[in-house]
Structures are given as structure tokens and as C-alpha cells.
Amino acid sequence: MKKMLRDHVYDLMAQLVEESQSLWRIKNTYKTDSVGCNECLEFWEKLEKDKEQHIADLRELIKKHLK
């Protein structure tokens, strides 16, 4: 019998996907689009670091729950 994921673990995984997609857009579109505006570029770089940390935190939580 397959083990079902609990709702909160599924929620963590769904959020990981959202954060990963957002990070991809920041790296591949938003930062490029903001060239010429240092204030916006700094904002995207800060948000990029925040997203990377969120992704790392989510991965750790998911690993703990899937053991």
C-alpha cells in the first residue's frame, strides 16, 4: 500500500514549487529587465537571496517529513 502524504507535507511541497518558479523568474527575467535601475536590481538581488533561503528551509522540512 502506498503511503499518502499528509496535507501539510503536500503544502510544503507545493510552496517549494512556487518558490522555485519565482526564483527562476527573478534570475531569468526580472533582474535582466531592471538593468539601468540600481534600486530595482538591488531589490531583486535581495529577494533572490531570500527565495534561495526559503527553498533551502522548505527542502529540509520536507526531508524530515519523508523519512
PQR file with spaces between the fields and no chain letter, atoms N, CA, C, O and H, PARSE charges and radii, in Angstrom:
ATOM       1  N    MET     1       0.841   -1.171    0.000 -0.4000 1.5000
ATOM       2  CA   MET     1       0.000    0.000    0.000 -0.0000 2.0000
ATOM       3  C    MET     1       0.896    1.247    0.000  0.5500 1.7000
ATOM       4  O    MET     1       1.875    1.312    0.743 -0.5500 1.4000
ATOM       5  N    LYS     2       0.556    2.225   -0.830 -0.4000 1.5000
ATOM       6  CA   LYS     2       1.337    3.453   -0.899 -0.0000 2.0000
ATOM       7  C    LYS     2       1.037    4.333    0.303  0.5500 1.7000
ATOM       8  O    LYS     2      -0.091    4.391    0.793 -0.5500 1.4000
ATOM       9  H    LYS     2      -0.240    2.172   -1.434  0.4000 1.0000
ATOM      10  N    LYS     3       2.062    5.007    0.758 -0.4000 1.5000
ATOM      11  CA   LYS     3       1.910    5.926    1.877 -0.0000 2.0000
ATOM      12  C    LYS     3       1.406    7.268    1.342  0.5500 1.7000
ATOM      13  O    LYS     3       2.006    7.838    0.431 -0.5500 1.4000
ATOM      14  H    LYS     3       2.979    4.961    0.361  0.4000 1.0000
ATOM      15  N    MET     4       0.338    7.758    1.889 -0.4000 1.5000
ATOM      16  CA   MET     4      -0.221    9.045    1.469 -0.0000 2.0000
ATOM      17  C    MET     4       0.507   10.174    2.200  0.5500 1.7000
ATOM      18  O    MET     4       0.886   10.033    3.362 -0.5500 1.4000
ATOM      19  H    MET     4      -0.150    7.295    2.629  0.4000 1.0000
ATOM      20  N    LEU     5       0.692   11.275    1.510 -0.4000 1.5000
ATOM      21  CA   LEU     5       1.284   12.444    2.148 -0.0000 2.0000
ATOM      22  C    LEU     5       0.223   13.159    2.971  0.5500 1.7000
ATOM      23  O    LEU     5      -0.937   13.254    2.570 -0.5500 1.4000
ATOM      24  H    LEU     5       0.384   11.389    0.566  0.4000 1.0000
ATOM      25  N    ARG     6       0.630   13.649    4.106 -0.4000 1.5000
ATOM      26  CA   ARG     6      -0.282   14.452    4.907 -0.0000 2.0000
ATOM      27  C    ARG     6      -0.447   15.800    4.226  0.5500 1.7000
ATOM      28  O    ARG     6       0.422   16.235    3.471 -0.5500 1.4000
ATOM      29  H    ARG     6       1.572   13.572    4.432  0.4000 1.0000
ATOM      30  N    ASP     7      -1.549   16.446    4.492 -0.4000 1.5000
ATOM      31  CA   ASP     7      -1.841   17.731    3.853 -0.0000 2.0000
ATOM      32  C    ASP     7      -0.714   18.744    4.041  0.5500 1.7000
ATOM      33  O    ASP     7      -0.343   19.439    3.096 -0.5500 1.4000
ATOM      34  H    ASP     7      -2.255   16.092    5.105  0.4000 1.0000
ATOM      35  N    HIS     8      -0.172   18.833    5.247 -0.4000 1.5000
ATOM      36  CA   HIS     8       0.847   19.855    5.485 -0.0000 2.0000
ATOM      37  C    HIS     8       2.148   19.559    4.733  0.5500 1.7000
ATOM      38  O    HIS     8       2.876   20.488    4.381 -0.5500 1.4000
ATOM      39  H    HIS     8      -0.473   18.268    6.015  0.4000 1.0000
ATOM      40  N    VAL     9       2.445   18.303    4.486 -0.4000 1.5000
ATOM      41  CA   VAL     9       3.637   17.959    3.703 -0.0000 2.0000
ATOM      42  C    VAL     9       3.397   18.309    2.231  0.5500 1.7000
ATOM      43  O    VAL     9       4.281   18.834    1.555 -0.5500 1.4000
ATOM      44  H    VAL     9       1.854   17.549    4.771  0.4000 1.0000
ATOM      45  N    TYR    10       2.211   18.015    1.759 -0.4000 1.5000
ATOM      46  CA   TYR    10       1.849   18.404    0.396 -0.0000 2.0000
ATOM      47  C    TYR    10       1.938   19.919    0.248  0.5500 1.7000
ATOM      48  O    TYR    10       2.427   20.418   -0.765 -0.5500 1.4000
ATOM      49  H    TYR    10       1.493   17.589    2.309  0.4000 1.0000
ATOM      50  N    ASP    11       1.465   20.651    1.254 -0.4000 1.5000
ATOM      51  CA   ASP    11       1.521   22.117    1.230 -0.0000 2.0000
ATOM      52  C    ASP    11       2.965   22.606    1.149  0.5500 1.7000
ATOM      53  O    ASP    11       3.261   23.549    0.416 -0.5500 1.4000
ATOM      54  H    ASP    11       1.068   20.245    2.077  0.4000 1.0000
ATOM      55  N    LEU    12       3.857   21.973    1.895 -0.4000 1.5000
ATOM      56  CA   LEU    12       5.276   22.337    1.843 -0.0000 2.0000
ATOM      57  C    LEU    12       5.836   22.112    0.443  0.5500 1.7000
ATOM      58  O    LEU    12       6.589   22.934   -0.081 -0.5500 1.4000
ATOM      59  H    LEU    12       3.617   21.207    2.491  0.4000 1.0000
ATOM      60  N    MET    13       5.456   20.986   -0.151 -0.4000 1.5000
ATOM      61  CA   MET    13       5.949   20.678   -1.497 -0.0000 2.0000
ATOM      62  C    MET    13       5.388   21.653   -2.534  0.5500 1.7000
ATOM      63  O    MET    13       6.100   22.070   -3.448 -0.5500 1.4000
ATOM      64  H    MET    13       4.845   20.318    0.275  0.4000 1.0000
ATOM      65  N    ALA    14       4.129   22.008   -2.392 -0.4000 1.5000
ATOM      66  CA   ALA    14       3.516   22.969   -3.315 -0.0000 2.0000
ATOM      67  C    ALA    14       4.196   24.332   -3.181  0.5500 1.7000
ATOM      68  O    ALA    14       4.434   25.012   -4.179 -0.5500 1.4000
ATOM      69  H    ALA    14       3.551   21.669   -1.650  0.4000 1.0000
ATOM      70  N    GLN    15       4.503   24.722   -1.958 -0.4000 1.5000
ATOM      71  CA   GLN    15       5.179   26.003   -1.749 -0.0000 2.0000
ATOM      72  C    GLN    15       6.595   25.975   -2.302  0.5500 1.7000
ATOM      73  O    GLN    15       7.078   26.984   -2.814 -0.5500 1.4000
ATOM      74  H    GLN    15       4.310   24.169   -1.148  0.4000 1.0000
ATOM      75  N    LEU    16       7.263   24.837   -2.206 -0.4000 1.5000
ATOM      76  CA   LEU    16       8.599   24.691   -2.786 -0.0000 2.0000
ATOM      77  C    LEU    16       8.551   24.934   -4.298  0.5500 1.7000
ATOM      78  O    LEU    16       9.426   25.600   -4.852 -0.5500 1.4000
ATOM      79  H    LEU    16       6.870   24.017   -1.789  0.4000 1.0000
ATOM      80  N    VAL    17       7.551   24.405   -4.943 -0.4000 1.5000
ATOM      81  CA   VAL    17       7.391   24.621   -6.384 -0.0000 2.0000
ATOM      82  C    VAL    17       7.177   26.112   -6.662  0.5500 1.7000
ATOM      83  O    VAL    17       7.801   26.670   -7.564 -0.5500 1.4000
ATOM      84  H    VAL    17       6.840   23.865   -4.493  0.4000 1.0000
ATOM      85  N    GLU    18       6.301   26.753   -5.893 -0.4000 1.5000
ATOM      86  CA   GLU    18       6.032   28.183   -6.085 -0.0000 2.0000
ATOM      87  C    GLU    18       7.300   29.019   -5.902  0.5500 1.7000
ATOM      88  O    GLU    18       7.596   29.897   -6.712 -0.5500 1.4000
ATOM      89  H    GLU    18       5.794   26.300   -5.160  0.4000 1.0000
ATOM      90  N    GLU    19       8.040   28.740   -4.835 -0.4000 1.5000
ATOM      91  CA   GLU    19       9.268   29.495   -4.561 -0.0000 2.0000
ATOM      92  C    GLU    19      10.306   29.263   -5.655  0.5500 1.7000
ATOM      93  O    GLU    19      11.004   30.192   -6.060 -0.5500 1.4000
ATOM      94  H    GLU    19       7.800   28.028   -4.176  0.4000 1.0000
ATOM      95  N    SER    20      10.405   28.030   -6.129 -0.4000 1.5000
ATOM      96  CA   SER    20      11.372   27.709   -7.182 -0.0000 2.0000
ATOM      97  C    SER    20      11.030   28.419   -8.483  0.5500 1.7000
ATOM      98  O    SER    20      11.914   28.938   -9.165 -0.5500 1.4000
ATOM      99  H    SER    20       9.838   27.275   -5.800  0.4000 1.0000
ATOM     100  N    GLN    21       9.762   28.443   -8.823 -0.4000 1.5000
ATOM     101  CA   GLN    21       9.343   29.142  -10.036 -0.0000 2.0000
ATOM     102  C    GLN    21       9.580   30.641   -9.914  0.5500 1.7000
ATOM     103  O    GLN    21      10.022   31.283  -10.867 -0.5500 1.4000
ATOM     104  H    GLN    21       9.044   28.022   -8.269  0.4000 1.0000
ATOM     105  N    SER    22       9.292   31.191   -8.758 -0.4000 1.5000
ATOM     106  CA   SER    22       9.520   32.611   -8.517 -0.0000 2.0000
ATOM     107  C    SER    22      11.006   32.947   -8.624  0.5500 1.7000
ATOM     108  O    SER    22      11.375   33.950   -9.235 -0.5500 1.4000
ATOM     109  H    SER    22       8.934   30.669   -7.984  0.4000 1.0000
ATOM     110  N    LEU    23      11.852   32.113   -8.033 -0.4000 1.5000
ATOM     111  CA   LEU    23      13.294   32.333   -8.107 -0.0000 2.0000
ATOM     112  C    LEU    23      13.774   32.286   -9.550  0.5500 1.7000
ATOM     113  O    LEU    23      14.612   33.093   -9.950 -0.5500 1.4000
ATOM     114  H    LEU    23      11.551   31.299   -7.537  0.4000 1.0000
ATOM     115  N    TRP    24      13.255   31.356  -10.328 -0.4000 1.5000
ATOM     116  CA   TRP    24      13.639   31.257  -11.735 -0.0000 2.0000
ATOM     117  C    TRP    24      13.294   32.555  -12.472  0.5500 1.7000
ATOM     118  O    TRP    24      14.098   33.069  -13.250 -0.5500 1.4000
ATOM     119  H    TRP    24      12.574   30.700  -10.003  0.4000 1.0000
ATOM     120  N    ARG    25      12.080   33.083  -12.216 -0.4000 1.5000
ATOM     121  CA   ARG    25      11.668   34.325  -12.882 -0.0000 2.0000
ATOM     122  C    ARG    25      12.557   35.496  -12.472  0.5500 1.7000
ATOM     123  O    ARG    25      12.914   36.327  -13.307 -0.5500 1.4000
ATOM     124  H    ARG    25      11.427   32.666  -11.584  0.4000 1.0000
ATOM     125  N    ILE    26      12.911   35.562  -11.202 -0.4000 1.5000
ATOM     126  CA   ILE    26      13.788   36.634  -10.730 -0.0000 2.0000
ATOM     127  C    ILE    26      15.129   36.562  -11.449  0.5500 1.7000
ATOM     128  O    ILE    26      15.630   37.568  -11.952 -0.5500 1.4000
ATOM     129  H    ILE    26      12.621   34.886  -10.525  0.4000 1.0000
ATOM     130  N    LYS    27      15.707   35.361  -11.491 -0.4000 1.5000
ATOM     131  CA   LYS    27      17.037   35.203  -12.092 -0.0000 2.0000
ATOM     132  C    LYS    27      17.030   35.398  -13.606  0.5500 1.7000
ATOM     133  O    LYS    27      17.980   35.948  -14.163 -0.5500 1.4000
ATOM     134  H    LYS    27      15.301   34.544  -11.082  0.4000 1.0000
ATOM     135  N    ASN    28      15.965   34.952  -14.276 -0.4000 1.5000
ATOM     136  CA   ASN    28      15.964   34.906  -15.733 -0.0000 2.0000
ATOM     137  C    ASN    28      15.198   36.027  -16.415  0.5500 1.7000
ATOM     138  O    ASN    28      15.311   36.203  -17.628 -0.5500 1.4000
ATOM     139  H    ASN    28      15.194   34.505  -13.824  0.4000 1.0000
ATOM     140  N    THR    29      14.425   36.782  -15.659 -0.4000 1.5000
ATOM     141  CA   THR    29      13.649   37.856  -16.281 -0.0000 2.0000
ATOM     142  C    THR    29      13.769   39.168  -15.511  0.5500 1.7000
ATOM     143  O    THR    29      14.219   40.176  -16.055 -0.5500 1.4000
ATOM     144  H    THR    29      14.333   36.639  -14.674  0.4000 1.0000
ATOM     145  N    TYR    30      13.366   39.148  -14.252 -0.4000 1.5000
ATOM     146  CA   TYR    30      13.216   40.391  -13.503 -0.0000 2.0000
ATOM     147  C    TYR    30      14.529   41.155  -13.349  0.5500 1.7000
ATOM     148  O    TYR    30      14.564   42.373  -13.519 -0.5500 1.4000
ATOM     149  H    TYR    30      13.000   38.329  -13.810  0.4000 1.0000
ATOM     150  N    LYS    31      15.605   40.443  -13.030 -0.4000 1.5000
ATOM     151  CA   LYS    31      16.893   41.130  -12.880 -0.0000 2.0000
ATOM     152  C    LYS    31      17.365   41.714  -14.210  0.5500 1.7000
ATOM     153  O    LYS    31      17.896   42.824  -14.248 -0.5500 1.4000
ATOM     154  H    LYS    31      15.576   39.452  -12.891  0.4000 1.0000
ATOM     155  N    THR    32      17.179   40.987  -15.273 -0.4000 1.5000
ATOM     156  CA   THR    32      17.562   41.472  -16.604 -0.0000 2.0000
ATOM     157  C    THR    32      16.735   42.703  -16.977  0.5500 1.7000
ATOM     158  O    THR    32      17.267   43.682  -17.501 -0.5500 1.4000
ATOM     159  H    THR    32      16.748   40.085  -15.242  0.4000 1.0000
ATOM     160  N    ASP    33      15.440   42.646  -16.705 -0.4000 1.5000
ATOM     161  CA   ASP    33      14.552   43.764  -17.031 -0.0000 2.0000
ATOM     162  C    ASP    33      14.877   45.022  -16.242  0.5500 1.7000
ATOM     163  O    ASP    33      14.583   46.128  -16.695 -0.5500 1.4000
ATOM     164  H    ASP    33      15.008   41.851  -16.279  0.4000 1.0000
ATOM     165  N    SER    34      15.484   44.868  -15.061 -0.4000 1.5000
ATOM     166  CA   SER    34      15.739   46.034  -14.216 -0.0000 2.0000
ATOM     167  C    SER    34      17.112   46.657  -14.438  0.5500 1.7000
ATOM     168  O    SER    34      17.487   47.586  -13.723 -0.5500 1.4000
ATOM     169  H    SER    34      15.723   43.970  -14.693  0.4000 1.0000
ATOM     170  N    VAL    35      17.868   46.165  -15.415 -0.4000 1.5000
ATOM     171  CA   VAL    35      19.169   46.756  -15.719 -0.0000 2.0000
ATOM     172  C    VAL    35      18.958   48.237  -16.025  0.5500 1.7000
ATOM     173  O    VAL    35      18.097   48.603  -16.825 -0.5500 1.4000
ATOM     174  H    VAL    35      17.564   45.410  -15.996  0.4000 1.0000
ATOM     175  N    GLY    36      19.751   49.070  -15.381 -0.4000 1.5000
ATOM     176  CA   GLY    36      19.622   50.516  -15.534 -0.0000 2.0000
ATOM     177  C    GLY    36      18.962   51.163  -14.334  0.5500 1.7000
ATOM     178  O    GLY    36      19.017   52.383  -14.180 -0.5500 1.4000
ATOM     179  H    GLY    36      20.450   48.772  -14.731  0.4000 1.0000
ATOM     180  N    CYS    37      18.347   50.373  -13.491 -0.4000 1.5000
ATOM     181  CA   CYS    37      17.736   50.890  -12.260 -0.0000 2.0000
ATOM     182  C    CYS    37      18.359   50.141  -11.080  0.5500 1.7000
ATOM     183  O    CYS    37      17.925   49.044  -10.728 -0.5500 1.4000
ATOM     184  H    CYS    37      18.302   49.382  -13.615  0.4000 1.0000
ATOM     185  N    ASN    38      19.368   50.740  -10.485 -0.4000 1.5000
ATOM     186  CA   ASN    38      20.085   50.079   -9.394 -0.0000 2.0000
ATOM     187  C    ASN    38      19.189   49.739   -8.212  0.5500 1.7000
ATOM     188  O    ASN    38      19.369   48.702   -7.574 -0.5500 1.4000
ATOM     189  H    ASN    38      19.721   51.631  -10.771  0.4000 1.0000
ATOM     190  N    GLU    39      18.225   50.606   -7.917 -0.4000 1.5000
ATOM     191  CA   GLU    39      17.329   50.350   -6.792 -0.0000 2.0000
ATOM     192  C    GLU    39      16.520   49.074   -7.019  0.5500 1.7000
ATOM     193  O    GLU    39      16.376   48.249   -6.117 -0.5500 1.4000
ATOM     194  H    GLU    39      18.079   51.449   -8.435  0.4000 1.0000
ATOM     195  N    CYS    40      15.995   48.924   -8.233 -0.4000 1.5000
ATOM     196  CA   CYS    40      15.219   47.711   -8.548 -0.0000 2.0000
ATOM     197  C    CYS    40      16.117   46.479   -8.596  0.5500 1.7000
ATOM     198  O    CYS    40      15.739   45.417   -8.101 -0.5500 1.4000
ATOM     199  H    CYS    40      16.112   49.594   -8.966  0.4000 1.0000
ATOM     200  N    LEU    41      17.284   46.611   -9.179 -0.4000 1.5000
ATOM     201  CA   LEU    41      18.210   45.482   -9.251 -0.0000 2.0000
ATOM     202  C    LEU    41      18.599   45.014   -7.853  0.5500 1.7000
ATOM     203  O    LEU    41      18.654   43.811   -7.595 -0.5500 1.4000
ATOM     204  H    LEU    41      17.591   47.474   -9.581  0.4000 1.0000
ATOM     205  N    GLU    42      18.866   45.948   -6.956 -0.4000 1.5000
ATOM     206  CA   GLU    42      19.189   45.593   -5.563 -0.0000 2.0000
ATOM     207  C    GLU    42      18.013   44.880   -4.904  0.5500 1.7000
ATOM     208  O    GLU    42      18.205   43.921   -4.157 -0.5500 1.4000
ATOM     209  H    GLU    42      18.821   46.925   -7.166  0.4000 1.0000
ATOM     210  N    PHE    43      16.795   45.349   -5.182 -0.4000 1.5000
ATOM     211  CA   PHE    43      15.607   44.693   -4.629 -0.0000 2.0000
ATOM     212  C    PHE    43      15.532   43.247   -5.094  0.5500 1.7000
ATOM     213  O    PHE    43      15.330   42.348   -4.278 -0.5500 1.4000
ATOM     214  H    PHE    43      16.640   46.128   -5.789  0.4000 1.0000
ATOM     215  N    TRP    44      15.694   43.002   -6.419 -0.4000 1.5000
ATOM     216  CA   TRP    44      15.604   41.649   -6.954 -0.0000 2.0000
ATOM     217  C    TRP    44      16.720   40.763   -6.409  0.5500 1.7000
ATOM     218  O    TRP    44      16.500   39.581   -6.148 -0.5500 1.4000
ATOM     219  H    TRP    44      15.857   43.733   -7.082  0.4000 1.0000
ATOM     220  N    GLU    45      17.905   41.318   -6.239 -0.4000 1.5000
ATOM     221  CA   GLU    45      19.013   40.530   -5.685 -0.0000 2.0000
ATOM     222  C    GLU    45      18.735   40.135   -4.241  0.5500 1.7000
ATOM     223  O    GLU    45      19.043   39.015   -3.833 -0.5500 1.4000
ATOM     224  H    GLU    45      18.084   42.279   -6.452  0.4000 1.0000
ATOM     225  N    LYS    46      18.149   41.057   -3.458 -0.4000 1.5000
ATOM     226  CA   LYS    46      17.786   40.731   -2.079 -0.0000 2.0000
ATOM     227  C    LYS    46      16.705   39.659   -2.067  0.5500 1.7000
ATOM     228  O    LYS    46      16.791   38.694   -1.307 -0.5500 1.4000
ATOM     229  H    LYS    46      17.899   41.967   -3.790  0.4000 1.0000
ATOM     230  N    LEU    47      15.688   39.827   -2.909 -0.4000 1.5000
ATOM     231  CA   LEU    47      14.604   38.850   -2.968 -0.0000 2.0000
ATOM     232  C    LEU    47      15.118   37.488   -3.433  0.5500 1.7000
ATOM     233  O    LEU    47      14.651   36.451   -2.962 -0.5500 1.4000
ATOM     234  H    LEU    47      15.619   40.611   -3.526  0.4000 1.0000
ATOM     235  N    GLU    48      16.077   37.494   -4.356 -0.4000 1.5000
ATOM     236  CA   GLU    48      16.688   36.246   -4.828 -0.0000 2.0000
ATOM     237  C    GLU    48      17.323   35.490   -3.656  0.5500 1.7000
ATOM     238  O    GLU    48      17.128   34.282   -3.519 -0.5500 1.4000
ATOM     239  H    GLU    48      16.456   38.336   -4.739  0.4000 1.0000
ATOM     240  N    LYS    49      18.069   36.187   -2.825 -0.4000 1.5000
ATOM     241  CA   LYS    49      18.695   35.543   -1.660 -0.0000 2.0000
ATOM     242  C    LYS    49      17.644   35.014   -0.693  0.5500 1.7000
ATOM     243  O    LYS    49      17.774   33.914   -0.157 -0.5500 1.4000
ATOM     244  H    LYS    49      18.228   37.168   -2.936  0.4000 1.0000
ATOM     245  N    ASP    50      16.593   35.817   -0.474 -0.4000 1.5000
ATOM     246  CA   ASP    50      15.507   35.379    0.407 -0.0000 2.0000
ATOM     247  C    ASP    50      14.859   34.095   -0.130  0.5500 1.7000
ATOM     248  O    ASP    50      14.629   33.151    0.626 -0.5500 1.4000
ATOM     249  H    ASP    50      16.487   36.711   -0.910  0.4000 1.0000
ATOM     250  N    LYS    51      14.572   34.065   -1.417 -0.4000 1.5000
ATOM     251  CA   LYS    51      13.948   32.888   -2.030 -0.0000 2.0000
ATOM     252  C    LYS    51      14.854   31.662   -1.906  0.5500 1.7000
ATOM     253  O    LYS    51      14.384   30.562   -1.617 -0.5500 1.4000
ATOM     254  H    LYS    51      14.759   34.832   -2.031  0.4000 1.0000
ATOM     255  N    GLU    52      16.151   31.861   -2.124 -0.4000 1.5000
ATOM     256  CA   GLU    52      17.090   30.743   -2.001 -0.0000 2.0000
ATOM     257  C    GLU    52      17.054   30.168   -0.585  0.5500 1.7000
ATOM     258  O    GLU    52      17.120   28.952   -0.403 -0.5500 1.4000
ATOM     259  H    GLU    52      16.533   32.755   -2.359  0.4000 1.0000
ATOM     260  N    GLN    53      16.951   31.045    0.417 -0.4000 1.5000
ATOM     261  CA   GLN    53      16.873   30.568    1.804 -0.0000 2.0000
ATOM     262  C    GLN    53      15.549   29.858    2.061  0.5500 1.7000
ATOM     263  O    GLN    53      15.519   28.820    2.721 -0.5500 1.4000
ATOM     264  H    GLN    53      16.898   32.033    0.270  0.4000 1.0000
ATOM     265  N    HIS    54      14.456   30.412    1.543 -0.4000 1.5000
ATOM     266  CA   HIS    54      13.147   29.766    1.706 -0.0000 2.0000
ATOM     267  C    HIS    54      13.163   28.361    1.098  0.5500 1.7000
ATOM     268  O    HIS    54      12.644   27.413    1.687 -0.5500 1.4000
ATOM     269  H    HIS    54      14.480   31.255    1.006  0.4000 1.0000
ATOM     270  N    ILE    55      13.763   28.242   -0.079 -0.4000 1.5000
ATOM     271  CA   ILE    55      13.839   26.941   -0.752 -0.0000 2.0000
ATOM     272  C    ILE    55      14.652   25.956    0.081  0.5500 1.7000
ATOM     273  O    ILE    55      14.259   24.800    0.236 -0.5500 1.4000
ATOM     274  H    ILE    55      14.185   29.012   -0.558  0.4000 1.0000
ATOM     275  N    ALA    56      15.775   26.407    0.611 -0.4000 1.5000
ATOM     276  CA   ALA    56      16.607   25.531    1.450 -0.0000 2.0000
ATOM     277  C    ALA    56      15.836   25.090    2.697  0.5500 1.7000
ATOM     278  O    ALA    56      15.891   23.922    3.082 -0.5500 1.4000
ATOM     279  H    ALA    56      16.094   27.346    0.485  0.4000 1.0000
ATOM     280  N    ASP    57      15.123   26.019    3.321 -0.4000 1.5000
ATOM     281  CA   ASP    57      14.338   25.692    4.519 -0.0000 2.0000
ATOM     282  C    ASP    57      13.224   24.698    4.190  0.5500 1.7000
ATOM     283  O    ASP    57      13.007   23.738    4.930 -0.5500 1.4000
ATOM     284  H    ASP    57      15.078   26.968    3.008  0.4000 1.0000
ATOM     285  N    LEU    58      12.528   24.926    3.094 -0.4000 1.5000
ATOM     286  CA   LEU    58      11.460   24.013    2.698 -0.0000 2.0000
ATOM     287  C    LEU    58      11.997   22.622    2.409  0.5500 1.7000
ATOM     288  O    LEU    58      11.392   21.630    2.813 -0.5500 1.4000
ATOM     289  H    LEU    58      12.705   25.706    2.493  0.4000 1.0000
ATOM     290  N    ARG    59      13.114   22.537    1.723 -0.4000 1.5000
ATOM     291  CA   ARG    59      13.712   21.225    1.425 -0.0000 2.0000
ATOM     292  C    ARG    59      14.036   20.463    2.706  0.5500 1.7000
ATOM     293  O    ARG    59      13.791   19.259    2.796 -0.5500 1.4000
ATOM     294  H    ARG    59      13.606   23.344    1.394  0.4000 1.0000
ATOM     295  N    GLU    60      14.579   21.156    3.688 -0.4000 1.5000
ATOM     296  CA   GLU    60      14.915   20.494    4.955 -0.0000 2.0000
ATOM     297  C    GLU    60      13.664   19.983    5.658  0.5500 1.7000
ATOM     298  O    GLU    60      13.644   18.860    6.161 -0.5500 1.4000
ATOM     299  H    GLU    60      14.778   22.133    3.615  0.4000 1.0000
ATOM     300  N    LEU    61      12.624   20.808    5.693 -0.4000 1.5000
ATOM     301  CA   LEU    61      11.373   20.374    6.327 -0.0000 2.0000
ATOM     302  C    LEU    61      10.790   19.159    5.611  0.5500 1.7000
ATOM     303  O    LEU    61      10.349   18.205    6.252 -0.5500 1.4000
ATOM     304  H    LEU    61      12.640   21.720    5.285  0.4000 1.0000
ATOM     305  N    ILE    62      10.792   19.200    4.297 -0.4000 1.5000
ATOM     306  CA   ILE    62      10.227   18.083    3.518 -0.0000 2.0000
ATOM     307  C    ILE    62      11.039   16.812    3.767  0.5500 1.7000
ATOM     308  O    ILE    62      10.463   15.736    3.935 -0.5500 1.4000
ATOM     309  H    ILE    62      11.150   19.975    3.777  0.4000 1.0000
ATOM     310  N    LYS    63      12.363   16.923    3.792 -0.4000 1.5000
ATOM     311  CA   LYS    63      13.207   15.748    4.073 -0.0000 2.0000
ATOM     312  C    LYS    63      12.855   15.125    5.411  0.5500 1.7000
ATOM     313  O    LYS    63      12.753   13.904    5.521 -0.5500 1.4000
ATOM     314  H    LYS    63      12.830   17.797    3.656  0.4000 1.0000
ATOM     315  N    LYS    64      12.670   15.953    6.428 -0.4000 1.5000
ATOM     316  CA   LYS    64      12.329   15.445    7.758 -0.0000 2.0000
ATOM     317  C    LYS    64      11.019   14.680    7.749  0.5500 1.7000
ATOM     318  O    LYS    64      10.883   13.658    8.421 -0.5500 1.4000
ATOM     319  H    LYS    64      12.753   16.946    6.339  0.4000 1.0000
ATOM     320  N    HIS    65      10.057   15.175    6.990 -0.4000 1.5000
ATOM     321  CA   HIS    65       8.735   14.542    6.967 -0.0000 2.0000
ATOM     322  C    HIS    65       8.674   13.304    6.089  0.5500 1.7000
ATOM     323  O    HIS    65       7.771   12.484    6.251 -0.5500 1.4000
ATOM     324  H    HIS    65      10.167   16.005    6.444  0.4000 1.0000
ATOM     325  N    LEU    66       9.604   13.149    5.174 -0.4000 1.5000
ATOM     326  CA   LEU    66       9.568   11.991    4.286 -0.0000 2.0000
ATOM     327  C    LEU    66      10.434   10.834    4.761  0.5500 1.7000
ATOM     328  O    LEU    66      10.518    9.808    4.086 -0.5500 1.4000
ATOM     329  H    LEU    66      10.338   13.815    5.042  0.4000 1.0000
ATOM     330  N    LYS    67      11.070   10.984    5.898 -0.4000 1.5000
ATOM     331  CA   LYS    67      11.883    9.892    6.448 -0.0000 2.0000
ATOM     332  C    LYS    67      11.028    8.806    7.012  0.5500 1.7000
ATOM     333  O    LYS    67      11.547    7.810    7.515 -0.5500 1.4000
ATOM     334  H    LYS    67      11.002   11.818    6.446  0.4000 1.0000
